[in-house]
Amino acid sequence: MASDGGSPRPWAALLKEVSRSFHLTLRVLPRSVRRPIGLAYLLARATDTVADAASLPVDLRRRTLESLRARILDETALLPRLEPFQGEAPEITAGERRLMNRLTEALEALDRTQAFEKACIRSVLETITGGQILDLDRFGGTRPGQGVVALPDAAALDDYTYRVAGCVGAFWTRVCRARLFPTARIDEDDWLADGIRFGKGLQLINILRDLPRDLEAGRCYLPQDELARAGLEPADLRDPSVEPRLRPIHDAWRRRAESHLEAGWDYVRRIPAGQLRVRLACAWPILIGLRTLDRLREPGILDPARRIKVSRSEVRGILWATLWRLPFPGLWDGLFEAHRRRPGVR
C-alpha cells in the first residue's frame, strides 16, 4: 500500500469483497481522506474477522485480538499468529481470508501513515477492539442452538453501539475536518456528537436486522431488563410467535435508530456545501438505513429464513436521487424526510 495519496487499486477489490456497501462510500470520498479511512476500515474488518470466527476457541480469539490491538497501537509489538484465521474456518469468507493473508501489508501501511492520521486510526481501532473483546467476554461461551445471553440494559447497548460504530463517526469527523475543511465555521461539539449518533444509528439497524441470526448464535443485543418486563426470556425470541410481545421493545429501538439517523442527516447538512463528495458519502448510508428501517416495520422480525436487505435497484435509486438533487439545497435538505417512510409502509 502506498504511503500517501488515494486508495491504491490493489486494495479496491479487497475492500469491495469485505464490505457490504462501504466501498461505494469510499470510492466517492476525496483522495486526501480515502486512504486513512479505507485503511482503518480494513483493519477493523480484520479484527472483526478474528472476533467472529466462532468455530475457533474463544481464548484463542481473545488472545489474538489483544495481540493485534497491541500491534496496531505499537509498531514494535509482535504480530500474533494468524494462521488459524487464514485457513478454512467456515465462517471466514474468501475475501476475509485474503484480508488476513495481507494483514501484514496493512499494518506496514499504518506504520508509514502520517502522524495525525496514524493517531486517529490507532484511537478508533483501540475503541473498536475493546468493544470486540468485551463482546467475546459476554457471549464467548454461547453455542448455536443452546442458551441465549442478552445485554443487561439500555446503557450496555448504547455503550456497545458507541464502541463498534459511534467511535467511527468521531474518527470520520476528525479526519475529514482536519484534511478537507479545517477553517470552515462549524460548531465542533454538536457536529461531533451528531457524527457519533450517526454511527450508533447504523449499528442499531444492523442489530435489529440481524436479530434472528444473533439469537441462533446465542447472542441477544436487546436489553434483558426490557425483555423481562414484557415477560420474555432471551431464548424465547427464537420462537417467531412471540413477535407481538416483542414488538413494543423492537419498535422503540427502531425509533431510536431513526432518531440517530436524523441526527446523522443534521451532520450531513453541516458539511460545507462545496464538499460534495463528503456529502454524498454520508448521505448514502443514511438513506439506505432508512429503507432498512422500513423493512423492520414489516412482520417477520424473528423469522430466521427472512433476509432483510435493500435491493440493488433501490440502492441505485438512492444514488440517483442524491446525485440530481445535490446542486439544489432545498431539494437536498428534504431528502431525509422524503425517504423517512415510504408510502404504504406502517
N, C-alpha and C positions, 0 to 999 in steps of 0.2 A: 504493500500500500504506500502510495506516495506520501511525502512528508508535508505537502501543502496542496492547495487547490481544491478542486471538487472531488466528488466520489468517483474513484477510478473505475473504468469499465469492468475489470476483472471481478469487482465486488458487486456490481449492479445485479448480476444474475443471482448471486447468492442471497442478497437482500430480498429479492423477489421471492425466492424459494422459501425463506424462513419467516416471511411476513404475510399477513392477510391482505391488507390494503396500504400498509405504511409505505411501501415502495412508491406508490403514486404520490404520496405526500413528499417523500424525499426527493423525487425527481423534479418537482416543481420549485423546490427551495433554491434561493440564490447559492451560487457555488461557495461563497465565503463561509456559509454555515452548514452546507450539505455534508462536508466531510466529518466534522466533530459529532454532529447529530447522528449520522449514519454509523460511525464507529461506536458511539455509545449504545445504539440500538443493537448492533451485532454482539457486543459484549454482554448486554442484558439478555439477549436470546441464548447466548452460551450458558450463562448462569442458570437461566430458566430450564434449559435442557438438562442440566445436572440435577436440578431440584425435582423435575418431573419424571425422571427415569425410575418409575415405580417398581420395575422388575429388579432393580438393584438395591442392595441393603441400605437402609436409612442411614446407618452410621457412616457408610462409605460416601453417600451423597453429602452428608453434613460436613465431613472432613474435607471433601473436595471443594465444597463451596467456601469453607473458611480459608483454605489454602489459595483458592482462586481469587477471593477477595483480597487476601494479603498481597498477591502478585499484582493485582490491579493497582493497589494503593502504593506499592513499593517495587520499583523495577529490579531491585537487588534480591527480592524474595524468590524462592524456588517455585517453579510451576509444578502443580500436583500431577500425578499420573492420570492421564486422560483416556488410556486405552479402553476402560470399561464403557466409556461414553462415545467411543469411536467405532464400536462394533455393532452387533446385530440386536441390541435390546429392542424389543418390538415396538415400544412407544416412541423411539427416536426415529424421526423421518430421515429420508436420504439427504435432504437439504441440511438438516441439523447435524448429521454425521459429517458432511462436508465442512460445515462451520467448525465443528470440534477438531477436525483434522487441520484446519487452518488457523486455529486459535492463537498459536504462537505468533503468526504473522500479525494478527490483530493487536496482540499485546505489544509487539515491537512497534507497530504504528502508533499506539498510545504513547510509548516511550519517546517517540520523535515529535509528538504533538506540541504545539506552542504552549507556554506555561499557563495562560489563562484557560484555554480550552481543556488542557490536561487536568487542571484543578477542578473544573466543572464536571468533567466526565468522572473523575475519581469520587467526587462528592455524591453524585447521583447513584453511581454503582455501589457505593458503600451503603446507602439507604436501601436500595433495591435488594441487595444480597442479605442485608439484615432482615428484611421482610421475608425473604425466601427461607432463611434459616429458622425464623420464628414459625413459619408455616410448617416446616418439617417437624419442629418440636411439638406442634399442636396435632398434626394429622399423620405424622410419620408411622404411627403404629396401626393405622387403619388398613383394612384389606377389602378388596372388592367383594360385595355381596354380604359382608359381615356388618358390624355395628357402624353407626354414623356419629361422628363428632362434630359439634357445632361451635361457632364462635360464641362467647358468653353473652355479649351485649352489643348495643349500637356503637359504643365507644371503641370496642375492639374492631368492629367492621370499618369504622371511619379511619382508625389508625392503619388498618391493613390497606385500604384504598390509597392512603397517602404514601405508604412505604413503597408500593409497587407501581403507582401511576401519578399520584399528586406531585410527588417529587420530580417526576419527569416534566410536568408543567412548569415547575420552578426552574429546572435546568434549561429547558427550551427558552424561557423568558430571558434568562440572564445571557445566554449565548446570542440570541437574536438582538437583544438590546445593545449589547456591547459592540457587536460586529456590523450591525446594519443601520441603526438609528440612535447612536449614543447621545445626541444632543436634542432629540425630539422631546417636546413637553408632554410628559405622561405622569400621572400620579403613580409612582413606583409601587407603593404599598398595595393600592387597590388592584393594580394590574397584576402584580404577583399573586395576590390572593385569588383573583379570578383564574389565573393560569393553573393554580393548584386545584381549584374546584373543577376546571375543565378536565384535568387528568383523572380526578376522582370519579367524575361522571362517566367517563368512558369505561373505567374499571367496573363500576357498579353495573353497567349494561352487560359487560362480559359475565359477571357473577350471575345476574338474573337469567341471561341467555343459556349459560352452561349449567344451570341448577341440576337437571336430571343426571347429567354426566358426572358432576361432582358427587352427587348422592350415591351413585353406583360405586364410586371410588372410596366412599366412606367419609366425604367432607361435606359440610354444610356451612356456608358463609352467612346465612341468615341467623340473626341472634337467637340463642336458645331461650333467653328470658321472654322474648316476644312470642316464640312458639308455645312456650309453656302457658302463657296467658290465654292462648287460643285452644288449650287442651291438646297440644300436639307435642310429640317427641320427634327429634330429628329423623329417626328411622321411619316414622310414619309417612314422610314425604316421598318415600319410594312407591307409595300407593297413589296412582293418579286420581283416585276417587276422593281424596281429601282436598282437592284443589279449592272447592268452595270455602273451606275453613282457612286455607292458607291465603286466599285472595286478598283480604284486607292488609295483611303484612306485606305481601308481594307488591301490591299496588302502592303502598306507602313508600317503599324503596324505589319503585319505578318513578314515582313523582319526585323523589329526592334526586334521582339520576337526571330527570328532565330539568329540575331546578339548577343542578350543576351545569348542564349544557347551556342553559340560558345565561349563566354567568360566563361560560365559555364564549358565547356569542358577544357579550359585552366586551370580553377580552379581544375578540376579533375586531370589533368596531373601534377599539382604541389604537389598533395598529395604524401607523401613519398611512395616509391614503396612497402615497407613492409606492408603498411596499406591497405591490400587487401579488407577488409570488407568495409572500408570507401569509397574506390574507387568504388566498386560495388553499394553501397547505393546512391552515387551521380550520377553514370552513368545511372542508370535505368530511373529516371525521365527525364533526358535529351533526351535519345533515344526514349522514349515513347512520349515526347513532339515533337520531330521531325516527328514522324509518324502522330501525330495530325495535325501538320502544313501541311503535305501532304494533309490531308482531307480538309483543309481550302483553298487549291488551287482549289478544285473542285467546280462546280456550286452548288448553293443552300444554300449559307451562311445566307440568310434571311428566309429560309423555316422553320417555327416553327415545322413542322412534321418531319424534318430530325434530327436524333440523331448522332452527331459526336463523335465517340468513337473508340478507338483502341481495337480490339478484344482480347479475352483471348489467342487465338492461337498466335497472333502477339506478345503479351507480353511474352509468353513462348519462342518464337523465340528470342526475345531480351535478355532474361535472359540467354539462352543457348549461344548466340553469345558472350556475355560478359564473361561468365564463361570459355569457352575454349580458348579465346584469352588472358585472364588475365596474364598467365605466359610469354607471348611473347610481349615485349614492342612495337615493330614495328607494329604488328597487332592491339594491344590495342590502340595505338595512332591514328590509322587510322579509328577507329570505327565511329567517328563523321562524317567524310567525306563519309564513306560507307553508312550511314543512312540518310545523309542530304537530298537526293532526290532519291526516288525510281524510277526505270525505268518506263517510260510511264506516269509519273505524270508531269503536267506542272509547 
